[in-house]
């Protein structure tokens, strides 16, 4: 799932070299992905009214269901 977010973010970002995805797991077994991008790319990844970010989260949710886990995306 980390690779999926990284691929999507690098495709959308103007500075793909600054895209960093960190993966953590909380005590409940839920995977937390923290996405860090350049300041000028945040708007592209969030989109108008958060539509792009929501679409990325939907794709992650589908991948998580297939893998049998739960996932959360944080854009920093």
TANORMO-V546558 format. One record per backbone hydrogen bond with DSSP energy under -0.5 kcal/mol. CO is the residue of the C=O (numbers start at 1). NH is the residue of the N-H. E is the energy in kcal/mol with one decimal. If there is no record, write none. Layout:
[[CO:NH:E] [CO:NH:E]]
This chain:
[[1:5:-2.1] [2:6:-2.4] [3:7:-2.5] [4:8:-2.3] [5:9:-2.8] [6:10:-2.4] [7:11:-1.7] [8:12:-1.6] [9:13:-2.2] [14:16:-0.5] [15:18:-1.7] [16:19:-1.1] [20:36:-3.0] [22:34:-2.9] [24:32:-3.1] [26:29:-1.7] [30:26:-2.4] [31:33:-0.5] [31:72:-2.1] [32:24:-2.6] [32:34:-0.5] [33:35:-0.6] [33:74:-3.0] [34:22:-2.4] [34:36:-0.6] [35:76:-3.3] [36:20:-2.6] [38:41:-1.5] [38:42:-0.7] [39:42:-0.8] [41:45:-1.9] [42:46:-2.0] [43:47:-2.6] [46:52:-0.8] [46:53:-1.6] [47:50:-1.7] [48:51:-1.8] [50:54:-2.3] [51:55:-2.1] [52:56:-2.2] [53:57:-2.2] [54:58:-2.0] [55:59:-2.1] [56:60:-2.2] [57:61:-2.4] [58:62:-2.1] [59:63:-2.1] [60:64:-2.6] [61:65:-2.2] [62:66:-1.9] [63:67:-1.6] [64:68:-1.1] [64:69:-2.6] [70:31:-2.8] [72:33:-3.1] [74:35:-3.4] [74:76:-0.7]]
